[in-house]
Amino acid sequence: MYRIGELASLCEVKADTLRFYEKHGLLAPSMRSDSGYRLYSRDDAARLKFILRAKAVGFSLNEITELLSIELNKAEWACADVKGMVDDKLAQVSTKIAELTVFRDSLKRLSDACCGGPESAEHCSILEALETNHQVRAESHGALAKASQEKNSGDNVSTEHSPAVNAVKPKGHDSCC
């Protein structure tokens, strides 16, 4: 039997993590000592390792709860059920990666359009982009060639979820940005 600190140390987590999983119904000590200490069995340790591996690949606590219920009653479930959960999670991760890629590309365009110099931010292209709905001028800071390359390669990323990144540098402003 393991006391909470021993099991936490074995699994390289904090004791608070075990308490958190207990609070959320994912893990419970097999018993308590006469003095009230939580005591965990080898099965509890294996369950904790399962939880930690599932968490490490991105499953939420609710999804881990479902996986644990499948783990406890494998005969009542099909492998297709488990694969379906993994495929759903994979689709969610792919969607999130696509969203993050749009964010990264939008931020890169904003950064490329601004020199970041010590001049006043009165005409900063980043601030103006966030205030308007116009396209960032690619000519800013040598980004023209890159924008042209991207256009020709067909590597344009939609910014429909982040219209603020489409701002124009006002004509007639020759400050840094």
N, C-alpha and C positions, 0 to 999 in steps of 0.2 A: 504494500500500500504506500501511496505517496501523499505527503502533506502538500498543501497548495503551493508553497514555495519550491518544493522539490520537483513537482510536476512542471511548474512554470520554468524552472531552470532547465529541466530535461528538454523541454520544447522551445527553449530560448524565447520565451515571452514573459511578460510581467504577470504577477499574481492578479493584478486588476483585470487583465484580459480574461482570465478564467472566471472571475466574478462577473464580468460583463456577459460572457457566454452563458453563465448560469442564470443570470437575470433574464436573459432572452430565451431561455429554455433549450439552448443547444447542448449544454453540458451540465451534469449534476454530479456531485460527489456520491460515490457508492454508499458512504456512511460518514458518520461523525464520531470523533473520539469522545471519550468520557468528558474531556475538557472542552468539547465543542469544535475542535479543529476539523476542517474538511479533510476527508480521506478519499483518495482516488485509486482505483484499481488499474491493472494493465489494460483492461478493456476501455476504461475512461481515457487512459493515455492514448490508445489507438484512436478513439473517437476525436480527441482533441487534435491529433495529427491530421485526421481526415478533414476536420473543420479548417485547420490552418492551410492545408493544401488547396481546398476548395476556395478559400478566401484569396489565396495567392494567385489563382487564375481568374479572379474577378467575380466570383459568385457573391450575391448579396446574402444577408443573413436569412431572408425568407427563402431564397433559392437553396441555401445550405440546409435549412430545416427540411425542405422537400427532399433533397438528396439524402439526408440522414434517414428520413422515413422510408425511402426506397432501399437504402442500405440495410435497414433492419428487417425489411420484408421483401427481399430480392425475388422470392418465388412468386410473389403477387404482381410483379412488374415485368415488362418486357425491356430488353436492351434498347429497343426503339424509343421507349419513353425517356430513358436517360440521354440517348443521342439527341432526341428532340430538344431537351433542355440545353444541351451543349450547343446545338445549332442555333437556338434562339439567342443564347448569350453571344455567340460568335457574330450573329447579325447585328446585335446591339453594339458590340465593340466596333464592328466595321463602320456602322453609321456614325458612331462617336469619332472615329478616326477621320472620316470624311469631313465632319463638322470642324474638327480641330485643324485639318489641313486648310480649310477655307479661312479660318481665323488666322493661322500662321501666314498664309499668302497675303491676306488683307493687311495684316500688321507689317509685313515686309514691304508692301507697296507704300504704306504710310511712312515707314522709316526711310525708304529710298527717296521719297519725295522731299525730304527735309534734310538740311545740312547739319542741323543740331548745333549751329554756331552760337556765339555769345550775344548776337544781336537780339533786339527786342522781339518778343513773341507776338507783336502786333499783327504780323502777316504770316504767322507760322502755318505752313500748309497742313500740318497735322490737325491743329485746332480748327482751321477752316474746313477741313474734310469732315470733321465731326459735327460741324455746324450746318453743312449743306448737303445736297444730294448730287453734286456734280463729280465728274471724273477727275482723279488726281492727274496732274500733268506729268507725263512720262519724261519730259525733257529735263526735269529737275535732277540735278546731280548725276548726270551720266546714265540715267535709267532708260533713256530713249532707245539705245541699242538693245538693251535687255528686253524692253517691251516689244520692240520690233521682232526680235528673235522669238519671243513667246507667241506673238501673233502668228508668225509664219509657221511655227511648229504645231500650232493648233492646241497649245497647252494652256488655254485660258480657263481660269477657274471662276465659276459664278460667285458673285457676292450678293446674291439676292437676300441672304440672311443678315448681311451687314452693309446696308446701303450707305451708312455714314462714311465708309471708306472710299466712296466715289467722288470726293470733293475736288473742285478746281482751284488752282492757285489763281487769284484774281490777276487779270492782265494789268500791266502797268506797275506792278510791284516787283522791284528788282532786289529786294532784300534777300537775305540768306535763304529763306524758304520760299 
